[in-house]
Amino acid sequence: MYRILALLILTLALTACGSTSISDARFGKPVTKLEVARALAGQVGNKPVSFEGQNLVELDLRRLNLSGVIFTKAFLRKSELGDAKLIRARLEGADLVGASLANADLRGANLIGANLEDADLSGADLTDADLSGANLQNANFNRAMVRGLKLVGARMRAAKFVNVYFGETQLDNLDLRGAIFKGSDFSHAVVRGVALEDADLRGVSFSQADLQGAHMARAQLQTADFSEAHLQDVDLTGANLEGADLRGANLFNAKMENVVLRKALLRGANISEVDLTGADMQGANLFQVTAARSRFAWANLNDAVMTRGDFTNCIFNDAKMSRVNLLMANLKEASLVAANLSAANLREVDFVGADVRGANFRNADLGAAKNLNKANGLEKALHLDEATL
């Protein structure tokens, strides 16, 4: 009796709605492939074929020409649309969960608000398509063409974008946490405020991209290219940037605590007012960087190249700086309390106002150092008598 009552309530609800919605399209009579073929064959003039709100679940529509067809709010779960032509097709609000759209032609298609969770769009052409507000979680976009793709308000957590070029795609303020972008290209892209925590971005190119305010904590960014990128206020806490190229990048006010920058290239970068506390920068190249008022406390800078860098007012307390090359660097007003500068190249370094209490200068080269006598705590420095003066 309860089942009969439930069915009666459902029937009344459907009748009251008047038209089939995305949530109840699955209850409609399933459309067959033959019916789709007949509708396409019987198309009159420019009048578009419509399957609005209809049930096309698990239908095999591969390689069909469905350009301009209306699938608004249709139920297309696990449907096969690989290699299909869907140019300017209307799929807004459609349910495409788990659907296969591999190598499909979706140029100019309307997918606003569509549900594409777990869908396969690998190799698809999405040029100028609109996926604003769509659910793209865990969808596969590997090798897809996304030029001019609109993604405003789309949900894209854990999506896969391997070997994709994003050059002219707006990705600002999107949720891309845990997404995979290995080998993709964001050169010149606008990615402001995007959430990329825990994302896999190994080998990705962000050359000259605008990433201001992006959230990239714990992201995998090994060998990524950030040359001349805008990274102001970016959060890279705990991210792995080993071997990354940051030459000429602007990292002003970035959060980089415990970041890995081993053997990274930062030549000419602006890392002023950056918190690099606990960072691993062993062997990194910081030639001629601007790093005023930044924090390097507890950082590992062993074997790093810091030649001609401006480190005014920086904090290097307890930092590991063995064999570091600071030739002609500016350490004015810097704090080097308990820093290990053993065997460091400190020739022509300006120490005016620097705090060197407890700093280890064993076997350091202080030849032609500037204003060493104006450093604070010089009498409490360690092994200064073993340094080359």
Buried (B, 14 or more C-beta within 10 A) or exposed (E): EEEEEEEEEEEEEBEEEEEBEBEBBEEBEEBEBEBBEEBEEEEEEEEEBBBBBBBBBBBEBBEBEBBBBBBBBBBBBBBBBBBBBBBBBBBBBBBBBBBBBBBBBBBBBBBBBBBBBBBBBBBBBBBBBBBBBBBBBBBBBBBBBBBBBBBBBBBBBBBBBBBBBBEEBBBBBBBBBBBBBBBBBBBBBBBBBBBBBBBBBBBBBBBBBBBBBBBBBBBBBBBBBBBBBBBBBBBBBBBBBBBBBBBBBBBBBBBBBBBBBBBBBBBBBBBBBBBBBBBBBBBBBBBBBBBBBBBBBBBBBBBBBBBBBBBBBBBBBBBBBBBBBBBBBBBBBBBBBBBBBBBBBBBBBBBBBBBBBBBBBBBBBBBEBBBBEEBBBBEEBBBBEEBEE
